[in-house]
Amino acid sequence: MKNLLTAEHMRKKNSSSYLMETAADAFVDVFRTLYDDRSQSISVLCGQGNNGGDGLAIARLLYINGFEN
């Protein structure tokens, strides 16, 4: 029997940065369906620590998707 995932692979997949990117992707997917007007200004406000990382990931993905303001 061949293992599809190793223990090391699972540790990497469950890292905080992977979870942060997954959450940011999900947020941006929903945001794009609700607010498709890319001419509107957008502010991303967040706290310190992981919240700050989540906010940066969301802001980066919004920028990549054409929300530049």
C-alpha positions in Angstrom: 0.0 0.0 0.0 1.3 3.4 -0.9 0.8 6.4 1.4 -0.7 9.4 -0.3 0.3 11.8 2.5 3.3 11.6 4.8 3.3 12.9 8.4 5.6 15.7 7.3 3.3 16.7 4.4 0.3 16.8 6.8 2.3 19.1 9.2 3.1 21.5 6.3 -0.5 21.4 5.1 -1.8 22.4 8.5 0.7 25.2 9.1 -0.7 28.5 10.1 0.3 30.1 6.9 -1.5 27.5 4.9 -4.6 28.0 7.0 -4.3 31.7 6.7 -4.1 31.5 2.9 -7.1 29.1 2.7 -9.2 31.5 4.9 -8.2 34.5 2.8 -9.0 32.6 -0.4 -12.5 31.8 0.9 -13.1 35.3 2.1 -12.1 36.8 -1.3 -14.3 34.3 -3.2 -17.3 35.5 -1.2 -16.3 39.1 -1.3 -16.1 39.1 -5.1 -19.6 37.7 -5.4 -21.1 40.3 -3.1 -19.0 43.4 -4.2 -17.9 43.3 -7.8 -17.5 47.1 -8.2 -13.7 47.4 -8.4 -14.0 51.2 -8.6 -15.0 51.4 -4.9 -12.3 52.1 -2.3 -11.6 49.3 0.1 -9.9 49.4 3.5 -8.7 46.2 5.2 -8.5 46.8 9.0 -7.1 44.2 11.3 -5.4 43.7 14.6 -2.0 42.3 15.6 -0.7 38.8 15.2 -2.6 36.3 13.2 -5.4 38.9 12.5 -2.8 41.1 10.9 -1.6 38.2 8.7 -5.1 37.4 7.7 -5.7 41.0 6.7 -2.5 41.2 4.7 -3.4 38.0 2.9 -6.9 39.3 2.1 -5.6 42.7 0.9 -3.0 41.0 -1.3 -5.6 38.7 -2.9 -8.1 41.6 -3.4 -5.3 43.5 -5.1 -4.5 40.5 -7.4 -8.2 40.3 -8.3 -8.3 43.9 -9.4 -9.4 45.7 -6.3 -6.6 48.3 -6.3 -7.9 51.1 -4.1 
